[in-house]
């Protein structure tokens, strides 16, 4: 649609409200729904350093390539920001944290410079946290603090591969394959292969029993927990009847974090690179673990919802529906294997040439009427490993925020989206996406071309709070009201909770026709500015300028 780029550029050109303007609040007691979740994804090492005493471990040095060292962020830093109200002010109700398990002690160069496992995807020991990230006590405090603030915790889990082999990090002999490399021509060449050189692929298809690697046994003995770990494994395999094959060890180790801390869900890495059935087995254990934890900790549980899993099938699109088809052959329904949602990789591309209503209406149809009914997707516009993020230069920030936070489905904020953290740092490869959180720019209200950091942060906060207060945004039905100004409604009835909102995605609109949604004489607030008006002759009239109108009943 050729008019879309012009519309998108015009949505938020002028600044209308001071970043210091206080945020409005809602009196609604809105239920939490994963279909409308606002998920904040962060790399612990890059977010906030709450404990400088754990910055150096295992002989790691600051000798990596640019942005490829451990840089100090940790679990305590996340907890600190929860306590400060940072996430609640942003409307966030779930935090997705990169894998926190112990990483390889050495470093490797995959062609982009010497790199340490700061990102969390190079596991050395699933049963321990990396001390650079923090301790088990730190993780317990994080989950407890999050729950006290109405926030769920999603841990990122990896079952596809171990970390690379280095002089300090032996291969998991008998557990992995080291070739061939994946060619992605069909299911076989996507699953039974290594993603890159020196990233050993776990034999997740195997039902054959294997011994624990000697290096892991030696490590546990040195740490004084060998007997405990072996006893727990004996109990697990006796209870489940599973053979001692690699995938079942991993399922036990990964679900222990639910059993111990009441973690609410998993974001699952590299889903399509592993046999589908493994995820159903993981989910069954995770579901049991969370139910048991909630029964044992009724005072600490946040809700009675079941365990939640969202999957990363690289390049999955909402248009794929239930079945992801591998190049050349096999179609797999991963939703049948415990997944509630998939990360949607297509939204960022749709911004280029589609009118917002084309996207919103299509998503509404797929999620509410099509095969994804009672399922969901997690939308994003930037992430840790997408080399083509939307608005990498942060020149279209207000539009980016509105589009993501108003799209049907759940929304994933990548750390620093809300503060316009640049995604084109001077580094090689995906490291350019993983710079330190720009707290200094937020504190100083740094100026960019046409906006300030506090100004865009305030914009994200308003959108996030409105979304959190109104599950109809992500989980409701969409109905266009008018093309000019572009106006639509979202409506939801969920367990007797009725929610109706109207959004005007153009700036400084002073008169809105709402007769199809709100009743005559009903008092309505524009959440973005806090201004209220009564419906008169089916219309609302406002005086204040506003980047976008977020209309709710008072």
N, C-alpha and C positions, 0 to 999 in steps of 0.2 A: 504494500500500500504506500504510494509515493508521498502522501501527506504526513506520514508518521514521523519522520525525522524532524520536520519543522515543528510539529506539535510537541515532541519530546524536548526540543531545545527551548521552547517557550514556557515550559511548565514552571521553571523556577529560576528566572533570570535575576530578579531583584530581591534584595534582602528586605524583609518586612517586619521582622521582630528582633529585638535585641537578644543576644545570646544570654544575657543576664535575666531576661524575663522569667518569672517563676512559672513552673509547670503547673497546669491544671491537674486536678485529681478527679477520679470517678468514684461514685458511691456504689457502683454495681459490684456485686460479689460474683465475679465471673468464674466459671469452672475452668480448670486447666484441661486442655485437650492436646494430645500430641499432634493432631492434625493442624493445630494453630500455634504450635510451639515456636518461640523465638530462641534459637540455639546459638550460643556464642562459642565459636571454635577458636581455641588458642593453643599455641605451642608454649608449654610451661617455661622453657628456657628463654623465651623471647618476650615474655609478658611482664613479669614484675619480680624483682629480686627481694624476697622477704627474709632471706638468711644468707648473708655474704660468707658465712663460715663454711658453707658446703660447696663453694664454687670450684674447688680443685679436688679431684679424686683419681685414684688408680694410675697416677703418674701422667695423666693427661696434661698437656701444655697448651699455651696459646700460640701454637705454631701452625695452625690450620690455615687454609685459604680464607679469603674474606667472607665473613658471615658463616664459616664452617667450623668454628670452635663452639664449645660450650661457653655461654656468655653470662650465666648467673641466675636466670629466672628459675623459680621453683614453686612447689606446692604452697608454701607459706605465703608467697607473694599473691597467689590467687585468693587464698583465704582472707588475706588482708584487704583486698579490694571488695570482697563480698561484705566484710564487716563495715567498710566505708560506705556501702550502699551504691557502689558504682554500677553493679549489674541491675539492681532493682530500679535505679533511676533510668536505665536504658530499656526497661521493660523486658529484660531477659528472664526467662523461666527455666532454662536448661543450659548447662555449660558442658561442652564437649572438649575433653582434654586429650592431647596426643598420648600415645602409650607411655606409661611411666615406669615400666619394668626395667631392670638393670640392662644397660646397653654394653656392647662390646667395649673392652677397655682400650683397644688400639684404634688405629685410624686407617682409612683406605683412600685411594684416589681413583674415582670412576671416570676420570677425564675432565673433571671440573675443579681439581685441586684437592689437597689433603683435607679429609673430612672426618669428623668425629660424629658419634651417634646422638647428637643434641636433639634430633627430631623425634627420637623414640621408636623408630621402626627397625632397629638393628638389635634384636634381642639376644642377650647372652644367658639370662636366667629369668624365666617367667615367674618364679616364686619369690623374687626380691624386687624392691624398688631401687632405681638408680639413686645413689646418695646425692648426685647433683640435683635431682628433683626433690629429694626429701626422704623422710622416714615413713614407716607404717603409721606411726602416731600422727604425723602430718596429714596423711591421707584420711585417717579417721576424723581428724578435726575439720578437714575440708568438707567432707560429706555431711557431717553433723551441722556445721555452720551453714552450708548451702540449704539444707532442709529447714533449718530455723528461719531462713529468709525466703522460703517458698521456691527454692531453686533445685532442680534435679541435676544429677551428675551422670554424664555419659563418659565411659572410658573407651578409648580407642583400643581395639584388640587386633593382633596379627597372628594368624594360624598358618599362613602360606609359606613363610620362610623364617630361618634364623638370621642372625646378623652375619656379616661377612667374616671370612676366616683371616686372622692376622697372627702374628707371632704370639700375641697374648691370648688369642681366642681360637681354640682348636675347633675343628669340624665336629659336628654331631654324627659320629661314625655310626652307620646303620640306620640312621633316621632320615637322611636326606639324599637327594640327587644333586649333582653339580653340572649336569648337562642333559639334554641339549638346551640351548637358549630358545625362548618362546619366539615363534614366527607369526602367530595369530592367524593362521590360515584356516583353522577349524578348531573344534573343541579340544582335540588331543594336543595340538601345538599351542594351546592357550593355558592348559591345565597341567599337563605332565612335562613341565619344563621350568627353567629358571628365568626370572624376569630380566636379569642382567648377569654379566659375569661375576662370579664370586658372591652370589647371593643364594646360598644353598636352599633348595626347594624341599620342604618337608614332604615325606611320603604319606600324604594324607589319605591316599586311596588304600593303603595297606591295612590288613587286619592281622598281620603277623606280629607276634610278640617280639619286643626288643628290650635289651638291657639298658639301664640308665647309663649315659656316657660317663666314663671314669672321671673326666675333668669336672663334671657336675657333682659327682659323689665326693671327690676331693675337696671341692669348694664348700659343700655343705658341712663336711667334717671339720674343715678349718674354721668355719663360722659357728660351730657348736650346735648345729641343728640337724645333723644327719639322721639320727634316730627318729626325731619328730617327723621329718619329711617322709621317711620310709613307712612309718606307722600310718600316716594319713593316706598314703598311696594304697597300702594294704586295705584299709577300711573302704576307700573309694571303689577299688576294683572288686572287693567282696560284695559291696552293696549293689553295684550296677551290673556285675557279671560281664563287663566289657573285657576283651583281651587287652594285654598291655602293649597295645600298638601306639605309635606316636601321637595320633590325633586324640586319643583318650587321655593320655597324660596331659596334653595341652588343655583339654576341656576341664579337667580337674583343677589345674593350676589357675586358669583364667577365671573360673567361677568362684574360686576361693575369695576373690575380692568382693563379690556380692555377699557371700556367706559371712564375711568378717565385718563389712562396713555398710551394707545396704545400698550399694551402688544401684542406680535406677535403670541403667540401660547401657547398651554397647553401640558404638559406631564400629562397624566391622570393615576392616581393610581388605582389599584385593579379593572381593567376593567371587568374581568370575574366574579366578585363577585356581579355584579349589572345587572339588566335587561338591555338588549342591547338598547332598545328604548330611555332610558334616555340620552344616549350620542348624538343621533341625535337632540334631543331637546336642549341640551347644545350647540351643534355646531351651530344650527340655530341662537341662541341668540348671540353667540360669533362672528359669521360671520357678523351679523348686527352691533354689537357694534364696531368692528374694521373698517368696512366700514364707519360708521358714524364718528368715531374718525379721520380717514384719511381725510374725506371731510372737517372736521372742523379744522384740523391742517395740512394743506398741506405743511407747511414749516418744520414740524418736522417728517413727515413720512419718512420711509427709502425706501419704494418701494410701488408698487401697488398690491402686492400679497395678496391673501385672507388669512384669519386666518388659522392656522396650528394646527393639533392635532396628537400627537403620543401616542399610548396606551401601558400600561403595562398589558399584559395578561401573568401572571406568567407561565413560561415554554412554551410560544408560540415559535415556530420555523418557519423559513422561509419556511420549507418544509410543513407546515400546509396550506400554501397558503391563500386563502380568508376566509376559514371556519375553525374556532376553534371548535373542538369537545370535549364536556365535557365527562368525564368518564361515560360510560354506556348508553348515549343517545344523547342528543341534540347537533346539529351543528349550530353555529351562525356565520354569516358574519358581523363582527364588522366594516369592511371597508364601509359597507352600512350605517353606523351610524355616518358619519362625520370624521372618522379617515383616515388620509393620509398614516400612517405608523404604524408599530408595532415594539416594541423592540424585537430583535432576540436573543433568549437565547441559540442558538445551536452553535454559532461560536467557543466558547471556547472549546467545546468538540471535534470539528472537527480538532483542531490543534494536537490532540494526535496521530492520525494514518492516516491522509490523506495528500497527496501531495498538496501543495498550488494550483496547477492548477486544481485539481479535485474540490476544493472548489470554486475557482474563476469562472471556466467554468459553474459549476452548478448554482451558484448565478446569473451569467449573463443570463443563459437560463430562470431561474425562473422570473427574474425581467424584462427582455426585450422581452421574447417570450412567457412566460407562463401566468398563471392567475393573477400574480402580476404586469403585464405590466401596467404602469402608476400609480403604487403604489410604496411603498418602505418599507425598514426595517431599523432599527437603530441598528447597530452592537455594541457590547461591549465585553470587556474581564475582566473587574472588575466593581463592583458597591457597593452600600451601604448595600445591603441586600442579596447578593449572597455569601454564605459561602464557595463556592468552586471556587474562582476566578482563572483565568489563571495566572500562575507565581506569586503566593502569596508571595514567598520569594524573588522575584525580582532578580533572577539569570539568566534570559534569556531575559533581557530587550530590547535589540536592535531588536531581532526577534519579540518580542511582539508588539513593536511600528510599525514595518513595516507591519506586518500581518494585524493589525487593520486598519491602515491608507491607505492601498492599496486595501482592500477588497471592492468589489462592494456593493453599498448601502451607507447610511449615517453612520458616525462614532461617537461614544460617548466616549470621554475621561472622566474618573473619576478623580476628583481632585487628583493630586499627581501621576498619572500614569507617567506623563512626568518628574517627579523628583524622580521616584522610591520610593515614600512614601510606607513604609512597610504596608502590609495588614494582619499582624499577631501580632498586638499589644497585650500586656499583659492585656487582658480584657476578659469578659465573653460574649459569643454570638456575635451578629452582631456589637457590640461596637468595636471589634478588627479591623473592617474594617474602622472605623471612627475616626482615630487619627487626631491630628492637622496637617494642611498642613506644610510640612517640609521646610519652608522658610530658616531656619537656615542652613540646609544642603546644600541648593542651594547657599546661600551666601558664605559659607566657602568652597564650592566645596568638600564636604565630600567624602571620598574614600570608595568604596565597594570592593568586591572580583572581581577584573578584570575591574573595570570602576570607573569613578567619576560621581558625580551628574550633574555637568555642562556638562560633555560629553554626557550623555544620554539626558539631556534637549536640547542640541544643535541638537541632532539627531531627536528628536520629532519636533523641530521647522522647520527643513528642510523638513521633510515629510509633516508637516501641511501646510507650505507655498506652497509646490508643489501641494498638494491636492486642496487647495483653488484656486490656479491659473488655475487648470485644472479640470473642472467639469466632464471630461471624466473618471476620476478615479472612482468616485462613481456612475455616471449616464450613462456612455458610454457602449459600447459593448467591450467584451474581446476576444482577439485572441492570442493563444500561437504561438510564433515564433520558439523557440527552447527549448529542454530539458536541454542541457548543452552548455553554461550556461543557467539556466532557465530564459527565456526572453519572454515577451509578450507585446502586444500593447493594448491600450484603445482608442476608437474613439467615437466622439459624434458630431452630427449636431443638434443644438438646436436654433430655430429661427434665422437661417442663421449664427450662431456662430459655426465655425468648430474648432474642437479640437482633436489633435492626439498626443499621447505620447507613449514612449516605456520605460519599466521598466526591469532592469536586477537584479534579486534578488539573486545575488551572489557577493562576494566582490572581489575587485582588478581586475576586468575584464578589459582588455585593448583593446579588439577588439570585435565589435558587428556587426552582419549582420542585416541591417535595410532596405534592398532594397524593402521590401514589404510595407513599411510605408512611408519612406522619399525619396525625389527625389535626383538624382545624383547632386553633388556639393552643396546641401543644407547645410546651416550652422546650426549645432545642438549644444546645450549646455547640459552638465551634470549638472543639477541643484544642485546636492549634493555637488559638488566641485567648480562649476563655470567655469570649463574648457570647451572650445568649440573646435569643429572639423568639418571639411567638409566631406560630404559623398563622398567617393571615391570607385568606383567599387562596390557600394552597401554596403560599410562597413564604420564604424566609428572606429577611433583609438585614444585612450587616453593615457596620460602619468601618470596622477595622480592616486594614490590609492584611492579607494572609497568603503565604506561599501556596498553601493547599487548604481546603476546607475539610475538616474531619467532624462530621455532624452526628451527635448523639442526643438521645432524650435525656432530660434532666430529672 
